[in-house]
Amino acid sequence: MWEGKSASPGVAIGRVWLLNQTELVVSQRYIPESKIPSEIERFKQALSLAKKEISKAQIGSGPPLKKDHSRIFETQKMILEDEVIQQKVIEKIQTKKINSEWAYQLVLDEAIRALASSPNQYLKERVFDINALKNRILEYMLGIKPERLDSLKSPSIVFATNLSPSDLLHLRKNKVIGLVLKESGVTSHVAILAKSLGLPTVVGLEKDFKLLENGTEVVLDGESGRVILTPGPGTLQQFKARQEKLAQDRKKLNLLKKKPALTKDRKRIHLWANLEIPEEAQGALDYGSEGVGLFRTEFLFMNGAEPPSEEEQFQAYAAVLKKFSHRPVVIRTFDLGGDKIAINSQTATESNPFLGWRAIRVCLDSPEIFETQLKALLRASRYGHLKIMLPFISNVEEIRKAKEILAQIKTQLRNKKVPMATKIPLGIMIEVPSAALNVDILAPEVDFFSLGTNDLIQYTLAVDRTNPQVAPWYQTFHPAILRLIKLSVELALKNKKEIAVCGEMAGETLALPVLIGMGVKELSVTPPLVPAIKEKIGKLNYSECKKIVNKVLQMDSATKITEYLEKACQKFGI
């Protein structure tokens, strides 16, 4: 059995089909002065061919792509058209007198290294997207014709090192029922497309695919990220039964889509979605989300070597606001750190970026970045119910300074007769203990709060959540965490301010009775979790949840609290 990461849910049973992908070997060659112009032209031609391929994939012969997913291909085109990247490649060809493929690889690898070093998982996974695009350009330059996916005779599960979104669209016309990708992430563009096409997908397997034989029977479990080669009769029967149950569950949860989330004693809970990119908006609506509780905007920094333009940002924000119409959309301003924008500036790498120059600190110190984003947000506000959220707030002065800048931008746009919403709520993330303890001090300056439990846990417990060595100390149900959350909720409600939870805790079954019992009325989770969380809320009793909160707040360890919550959730049937 092989284990990877689940990128698209579902169970597939079929045969192995190994996509033969030639390992690219790029050699450095020196070229004479007289050949430099033709070498530059060869580079530009490769870019042109790749753009044509992307355009062809967009309008291909299969079912038309949703507008959201078509944007993925527009993003790829933007990377290909990036003038800064093109100029760097041309300069290397001219100054170093080297072949174009070597120059292109040097430039793209530099960008890839910067992204790979980021502690932000989403930015890290952009490496897979850029690598796939880089490889396609190099194939054009090297004259390599990649194997196409149009020769399958029976239902097959494709195993590949990586795939581009263009490759994936070829699969729609063939008998592909699942994907296993060695080099891809759960938020990569190909993973998002696979999810939209309903293809069970597992990524990130550290296995040698060359050992596989085509035609081998295989089970792909997109729920757990497992791949089982040559399954026995018992295993096959088990997973066929799983397929049937998943189909039944989907029908059942689909019936809940348009119903509100209510506890047994009719306590109303609002379920929102966390979005990484605009392309996820339609999926969130399909899952029954009532709005967007957290739209992260850092994805805009992976489209090129420069900060995103106002127009680029406006188009992204407006697309999501239009999609959700009257429903609330909370868009978080850039949560960038020194390490995350090294690709776009000369900022020095920090030894501890988590405690350094990041988020609101970067925005306030970089007015050209912050003001451009605020202009784009205000312009887009006319298309829906926009709520702006500031990340990583630790004191009231940061909010006041941000509000001053926001007011100045509003005045500038009004003077230019730029249409925008008349009222745009402003809120903040509660991610650090100083903010959690001072909600009553911060409340007069904002319209709403949102608890970012991922960071709140790591900053309160002094545990790096990306470090496996200290993983046991990262405890969601540590008494200090629950007390901080309870205090934050009490102070927010006392000051008549909305408070939501948008961290991973909002999607954890054991946390549901605790958060609801504390008085949290808004939960924001990854889109696929929305229907399941709604079903679980329907089995809870608000008055019982309040008793559970009183009980766990008297306990002295995460172990005791976890054990108690497990028993409580079993009684609720969740």
C-alpha positions in Angstrom: 0.0 0.0 0.0 1.3 3.5 -0.9 0.3 6.6 1.0 0.1 10.1 -0.2 -2.2 13.1 0.3 -5.8 13.3 -0.7 -6.3 16.1 -3.4 -9.7 15.1 -4.7 -12.1 12.8 -2.8 -13.7 9.6 -4.1 -12.8 6.0 -4.6 -11.6 4.5 -8.0 -11.0 0.9 -8.9 -9.3 0.2 -12.2 -6.0 -0.5 -14.0 -2.6 1.2 -13.8 -1.7 3.3 -16.8 1.7 4.8 -16.4 2.3 8.0 -18.3 5.8 7.8 -19.7 7.4 11.2 -19.1 10.9 11.7 -20.4 13.2 13.0 -17.7 14.4 16.4 -18.9 18.1 16.8 -19.0 19.1 20.4 -19.8 22.8 21.0 -20.6 24.5 24.4 -20.6 25.9 25.4 -24.0 27.8 28.5 -25.0 26.7 30.2 -28.1 28.6 32.7 -30.4 27.6 36.3 -30.5 26.1 35.9 -34.0 23.6 33.3 -32.8 22.2 35.3 -29.8 19.3 36.9 -31.8 18.2 33.5 -33.1 18.5 31.9 -29.6 16.3 34.7 -28.1 13.8 34.0 -30.9 13.8 30.3 -30.2 12.9 31.1 -26.5 10.0 33.4 -27.6 8.7 30.8 -30.0 8.6 28.2 -27.2 6.5 30.6 -25.1 4.2 31.3 -28.1 3.7 27.6 -28.7 2.9 27.0 -25.0 0.3 29.8 -25.0 -1.4 28.3 -28.1 -1.6 25.0 -26.3 -3.2 26.5 -23.3 -5.7 28.4 -25.4 -6.5 25.2 -27.3 -7.0 23.3 -24.0 -9.4 26.1 -22.8 -11.7 25.8 -25.8 -11.0 22.1 -26.5 -13.6 19.6 -27.8 -14.8 18.4 -24.3 -17.5 20.0 -22.2 -17.0 23.7 -21.8 -15.0 24.8 -18.8 -16.6 26.8 -16.0 -15.5 30.4 -16.0 -13.8 29.9 -12.6 -11.6 27.0 -13.9 -10.8 28.8 -17.2 -9.1 31.4 -15.0 -6.5 28.8 -14.1 -5.3 28.9 -17.8 -5.4 32.7 -17.8 -3.0 32.5 -14.8 -0.7 30.3 -16.7 -0.7 32.6 -19.6 0.1 35.5 -17.3 3.2 33.7 -16.1 4.3 33.0 -19.7 3.7 36.7 -20.6 5.5 38.0 -17.5 7.9 40.7 -18.9 10.3 40.6 -15.9 10.9 36.9 -16.3 11.3 37.2 -20.1 13.7 40.0 -19.6 15.8 38.1 -17.1 16.1 35.2 -19.5 17.0 37.4 -22.4 19.7 39.2 -20.3 21.2 35.8 -19.3 21.3 34.7 -23.0 23.0 38.0 -24.0 25.4 38.5 -21.1 26.4 34.9 -20.4 26.1 33.8 -24.0 24.2 30.6 -23.0 21.5 28.6 -24.7 17.9 29.7 -24.0 16.7 26.5 -22.2 19.6 26.8 -19.7 18.9 30.5 -19.2 15.1 29.8 -18.7 15.8 27.0 -16.3 18.1 29.3 -14.2 15.5 32.0 -13.9 12.5 29.8 -13.1 14.5 27.7 -10.6 15.4 30.9 -8.8 11.7 31.7 -8.4 10.9 28.1 -7.4 13.5 28.1 -4.6 12.0 31.3 -3.2 8.5 29.8 -3.1 9.7 26.4 -1.8 11.3 28.1 1.2 8.0 29.8 2.2 6.3 28.5 5.4 3.0 29.3 3.7 1.7 25.9 2.3 -0.3 27.5 -0.5 2.7 29.4 -1.8 4.9 26.3 -1.4 2.6 24.3 -3.6 2.8 26.9 -6.4 6.2 25.2 -7.0 4.3 22.3 -8.7 2.4 24.6 -11.0 5.5 26.6 -12.1 7.5 23.4 -12.5 4.9 21.8 -14.8 4.9 25.0 -16.9 8.7 25.2 -16.9 8.9 21.6 -18.1 6.5 22.2 -20.9 8.5 25.1 -22.2 11.7 23.1 -21.9 10.1 20.3 -23.9 9.3 22.7 -26.7 12.9 24.0 -26.7 14.4 20.5 -26.6 12.0 19.2 -29.3 10.5 16.6 -27.0 6.9 15.5 -27.8 5.2 14.5 -24.6 3.0 11.3 -24.6 -0.7 12.1 -25.0 -3.6 10.7 -23.1 -5.8 9.5 -25.9 -5.1 5.8 -26.3 -6.8 4.2 -23.2 -9.0 1.2 -23.9 -10.4 0.5 -20.4 -11.1 2.4 -17.2 -7.7 3.4 -15.9 -6.0 5.2 -13.1 -3.2 7.4 -14.5 0.1 7.5 -12.7 2.4 10.4 -13.6 5.2 12.4 -12.1 3.3 15.6 -12.8 0.6 16.9 -15.1 -0.3 20.4 -16.4 -3.9 21.6 -16.5 -3.8 21.2 -20.3 -2.8 17.6 -19.9 -5.7 17.0 -17.5 -8.3 18.3 -19.9 -7.2 15.7 -22.4 -8.3 13.1 -19.8 -11.9 14.3 -20.0 -12.3 12.6 -23.4 -10.9 9.3 -22.3 -11.4 6.5 -19.8 -9.5 8.0 -16.9 -11.2 7.4 -13.5 -8.5 8.6 -11.2 -5.1 10.3 -10.9 -1.9 9.5 -8.9 0.7 12.3 -9.1 4.1 12.2 -7.7 5.0 15.9 -7.9 1.8 17.9 -7.1 0.1 19.5 -4.1 -3.4 19.5 -2.8 -3.9 23.1 -3.8 -2.1 22.9 -7.2 -4.0 24.0 -10.3 -4.1 20.4 -11.6 -5.6 19.2 -8.2 -8.3 21.9 -8.2 -9.2 21.0 -11.8 -9.3 17.3 -10.9 -11.7 18.0 -8.0 -14.0 20.0 -10.3 -14.0 17.1 -12.8 -14.8 14.6 -10.1 -11.6 12.7 -10.5 -10.4 11.0 -7.3 -6.8 12.1 -6.9 -3.8 11.3 -4.7 -0.6 13.4 -4.7 2.8 13.6 -3.1 3.8 9.9 -3.2 7.5 9.3 -2.6 7.6 6.1 -4.7 9.4 4.9 -7.9 6.7 4.8 -10.5 9.1 3.1 -12.9 8.4 -0.2 -11.0 4.8 -0.1 -12.0 3.4 -2.3 -14.8 0.5 -1.1 -17.0 -2.6 -3.1 -16.5 -2.0 -3.9 -12.8 -5.3 -3.7 -10.8 -5.3 -0.8 -8.4 -7.6 0.8 -5.9 -7.3 4.6 -5.4 -8.7 5.9 -2.1 -9.1 9.7 -2.6 -10.6 10.0 0.9 -7.5 8.9 2.8 -4.7 9.3 0.2 -4.0 5.6 -0.1 -3.2 3.6 -3.3 -3.5 -0.2 -3.1 -1.8 -2.2 -5.9 -3.0 -5.7 -6.7 -5.8 -5.7 -4.1 -7.2 -9.1 -2.9 -10.8 -10.1 -3.3 -11.7 -8.9 0.2 -10.2 -5.5 -0.3 -11.9 -5.1 -3.7 -15.3 -6.0 -2.1 -14.6 -3.5 0.7 -13.9 -0.6 -1.6 -16.8 -1.4 -3.9 -19.0 -1.1 -0.9 -17.3 2.2 0.0 -18.0 3.5 -3.5 -21.7 2.7 -3.0 -21.8 4.3 0.4 -20.0 7.5 -0.8 -22.6 7.8 -3.6 -25.4 7.5 -1.1 -23.7 10.0 1.3 -23.4 12.5 -1.6 -27.1 12.3 -2.3 -27.9 12.6 1.4 -25.6 15.6 1.9 -26.9 17.2 -1.3 -30.3 17.4 0.2 -28.8 19.5 3.0 -27.3 22.0 0.7 -30.1 24.6 0.7 -31.1 24.0 4.3 -29.7 26.3 7.1 -27.4 24.8 9.7 -29.5 24.4 12.9 -28.9 22.6 16.1 -31.6 20.3 17.5 -32.9 23.2 19.7 -32.9 25.5 16.6 -29.7 27.5 17.3 -28.7 29.0 13.9 -25.1 28.6 12.8 -23.7 30.2 9.7 -21.4 28.1 7.6 -18.9 29.8 5.3 -16.1 28.7 3.1 -12.3 29.4 3.2 -11.0 30.1 -0.3 -7.4 30.0 -1.6 -8.1 31.1 -5.1 -11.1 32.5 -7.1 -11.5 29.2 -8.9 -12.8 27.6 -5.7 -15.8 29.9 -5.5 -18.3 27.9 -7.5 -17.4 24.7 -5.7 -18.0 26.5 -2.4 -21.5 27.4 -3.5 -22.1 23.9 -4.8 -21.3 22.6 -1.3 -23.9 24.9 0.2 -21.7 27.6 1.6 -23.6 30.7 2.8 -20.6 33.0 2.2 -16.8 33.3 2.3 -15.3 33.6 5.8 -11.7 33.8 4.6 -10.5 34.6 1.1 -6.7 34.5 1.2 -5.1 36.8 -1.4 -1.5 35.6 -1.3 -2.1 33.6 -4.5 -1.8 36.8 -6.5 1.9 36.8 -5.8 2.6 33.6 -7.7 1.5 35.1 -11.1 4.8 36.8 -11.9 8.0 38.4 -10.6 6.3 41.6 -9.6 3.6 42.5 -7.1 0.1 42.1 -8.6 -1.3 45.1 -10.4 -4.5 46.9 -9.2 -6.4 45.6 -12.3 -5.3 42.0 -11.7 -6.4 42.2 -8.1 -9.7 43.9 -9.0 -10.6 41.1 -11.5 -9.9 38.4 -8.9 -11.9 40.1 -6.1 -14.8 41.1 -8.4 -15.1 37.5 -9.7 -15.7 36.1 -6.3 -18.0 38.9 -5.1 -20.1 38.5 -8.3 -20.3 34.8 -7.7 -21.6 35.1 -4.1 -23.8 38.2 -4.9 -25.6 39.3 -1.7 -23.7 36.7 0.5 -20.8 38.0 2.6 -17.3 37.7 1.3 -14.5 38.3 3.8 -11.3 39.2 1.9 -8.1 39.2 4.0 -5.5 41.7 3.0 -2.1 40.2 2.1 -0.6 38.0 4.8 3.0 38.3 3.5 6.3 37.8 5.3 9.8 38.8 4.5 10.5 35.3 3.1 7.3 35.3 1.1 8.1 38.4 -1.0 11.8 37.8 -1.5 10.8 36.7 -5.1 9.5 40.3 -5.7 12.0 42.4 -3.7 15.4 42.6 -2.2 14.1 41.9 1.3 16.6 39.9 3.3 15.5 36.4 4.5 14.6 36.4 8.1 15.7 33.7 10.6 12.2 33.5 12.1 9.6 34.9 9.6 6.7 33.7 11.8 7.7 36.3 14.4 9.1 38.9 12.1 8.0 41.2 9.3 4.8 39.8 8.1 1.1 40.5 7.3 -0.1 43.9 8.5 3.4 44.9 9.4 4.5 44.4 5.7 1.4 46.3 4.5 1.9 49.3 6.7 5.6 49.5 5.8 4.9 49.0 2.1 2.2 51.5 1.2 2.6 50.9 -2.5 1.5 47.3 -2.0 -1.2 48.0 0.6 -2.8 51.0 -1.2 -2.9 49.1 -4.5 -4.8 46.3 -2.8 -7.2 48.6 -1.0 -8.0 50.4 -4.3 -8.8 47.1 -6.0 -10.9 46.0 -3.1 -12.9 49.2 -3.0 -13.5 49.2 -6.7 -14.7 45.5 -6.5 -17.0 46.2 -3.6 -19.9 47.3 -5.9 -20.3 43.8 -7.1 -21.2 42.1 -3.8 -21.2 42.1 0.0 -17.5 42.8 0.7 -16.0 42.7 4.2 -12.3 43.5 4.5 -10.2 41.7 7.1 -6.7 42.7 8.4 -4.4 39.8 9.5 -1.9 39.5 12.4 -3.1 42.4 14.4 -1.4 42.7 17.7 -2.3 46.3 18.9 -4.9 49.0 18.3 -2.4 51.4 16.6 -2.1 49.0 13.7 -5.8 49.1 13.1 -6.0 52.9 13.4 -3.1 53.4 10.9 -4.7 50.9 8.4 -8.1 52.8 8.8 -6.4 56.1 8.0 -4.9 54.7 4.8 -8.3 53.1 3.9 -10.1 56.5 4.5 -7.5 58.3 2.2 -8.0 55.7 -0.6 -11.8 56.1 -0.3 -11.6 59.9 -0.6 -9.3 59.6 -3.7 -11.7 57.2 -5.4 -14.8 59.3 -4.5 -13.1 62.4 -5.9 -12.6 60.4 -9.2 -16.3 59.4 -9.1 -15.3 55.7 -8.9 -18.3 53.6 -7.8 -18.1 51.5 -4.7 -20.2 50.1 -1.9 -21.4 52.7 0.7 -20.7 50.5 3.7 -17.8 48.1 3.8 -17.3 46.4 7.2 -13.7 46.2 8.4 -12.6 43.4 10.7 -9.4 41.7 12.1 -8.0 38.3 12.6 -7.4 37.2 16.2 -4.2 35.2 15.8 -1.9 36.3 18.6 -2.5 36.3 22.4 -2.3 40.1 22.7 -5.2 40.5 20.4 -7.2 37.7 22.0 -6.7 39.3 25.5 -7.6 42.8 24.3 -10.7 42.2 22.2 -12.6 44.7 24.3 -9.9 47.4 23.5 -9.9 46.5 19.8 -13.7 46.3 19.4 -14.5 50.0 19.1 -12.2 50.2 16.0 -13.7 47.2 14.0 -16.9 45.7 12.8 -16.1 42.1 13.3 -13.5 39.5 14.4 -12.4 36.2 13.1 -10.4 33.7 15.1 -7.4 32.3 13.2 -6.9 29.2 15.4 -3.9 27.8 13.5 -1.7 30.7 14.4 -3.3 31.4 17.8 -2.4 27.9 18.9 1.2 28.1 17.7 1.8 31.6 19.2 0.2 30.8 22.5 1.9 27.4 23.0 5.3 28.5 21.3 5.0 25.6 18.9 5.9 25.8 15.2 3.1 23.9 13.5 5.2 23.1 10.5 7.9 21.4 12.6 7.2 17.6 13.0 9.7 17.4 15.9 7.3 19.5 18.1 4.0 18.2 16.6 2.9 16.6 19.9 3.0 20.0 21.6 0.6 21.6 19.0 -2.6 20.9 21.0 -5.9 22.3 19.7 -7.6 21.5 23.1 -4.9 22.8 25.4 -6.7 24.5 28.4 -5.0 27.8 27.6 -6.3 27.8 24.0 -9.9 27.1 25.0 -9.7 29.8 27.7 -8.4 32.4 25.2 -11.1 31.5 22.7 -13.8 31.7 25.4 -12.5 35.1 26.5 -12.3 36.5 22.9 -15.9 35.3 22.2 -17.3 36.8 25.4 -15.6 40.1 24.9 -16.7 40.3 21.2 -20.3 39.5 22.0 -20.3 41.9 25.0 -19.3 44.6 22.6 -22.0 43.5 20.1 -19.4 42.4 17.5 -19.6 39.3 15.3 -16.9 36.8 15.9 -16.2 33.8 13.6 -13.7 30.9 13.6 -11.9 30.4 10.3 -9.0 28.2 11.3 -8.8 24.4 11.0 -10.5 24.1 14.4 -13.8 25.2 12.8 -13.8 21.9 10.7 -12.8 19.6 13.6 -15.7 17.4 14.8 -14.5 17.5 18.5 -14.4 21.3 18.4 -18.0 21.8 17.2 -19.8 21.4 20.6 -17.1 23.6 22.2 -17.2 26.5 19.7 -21.0 26.4 19.5 -21.3 26.2 23.3 -19.1 29.2 23.6 -21.4 31.3 21.5 -19.7 31.2 18.1 -22.3 31.6 15.3 -20.1 31.7 12.2 -17.8 28.9 11.2 -15.6 29.0 8.0 -14.1 25.8 6.7 -12.7 24.3 3.4 -15.6 24.0 0.9 -15.9 20.1 0.9 -16.4 20.1 4.7 -19.5 22.4 4.6 -22.2 19.7 4.1 -20.7 17.3 6.6 -20.3 20.0 9.2 -23.9 21.1 8.6 -25.1 17.5 9.2 -23.1 17.3 12.5 -24.5 20.6 13.7 -28.0 19.2 13.2 -27.2 16.5 15.8 -26.0 18.9 18.5 -28.0 20.5 21.2 -27.0 24.0 22.0 -28.0 23.8 25.7 -25.9 20.6 26.1 -23.0 22.3 24.3 -22.9 25.1 26.9 -22.7 22.5 29.6 -19.8 20.8 27.8 -17.9 24.1 27.7 -18.3 24.6 31.4 -17.0 21.1 32.0 -13.9 21.3 29.7 -12.9 24.7 31.1 -12.4 23.0 34.5 -10.0 20.4 33.1 -6.2 20.7 33.3 -4.9 19.0 30.2 -5.5 18.5 26.5 -5.6 14.8 27.0 -8.4 14.8 29.4 -10.4 17.4 27.4 -9.9 15.3 24.2 -11.1 12.1 25.8 -14.1 13.9 27.3 -15.0 15.4 23.9 -14.7 12.1 22.1 -17.3 10.5 24.5 -19.5 13.6 24.2 -19.5 13.5 20.4 -20.2 9.8 20.4 -23.4 10.5 22.4 -24.4 13.1 19.9 -23.8 10.6 17.1 -21.1 12.6 15.3 
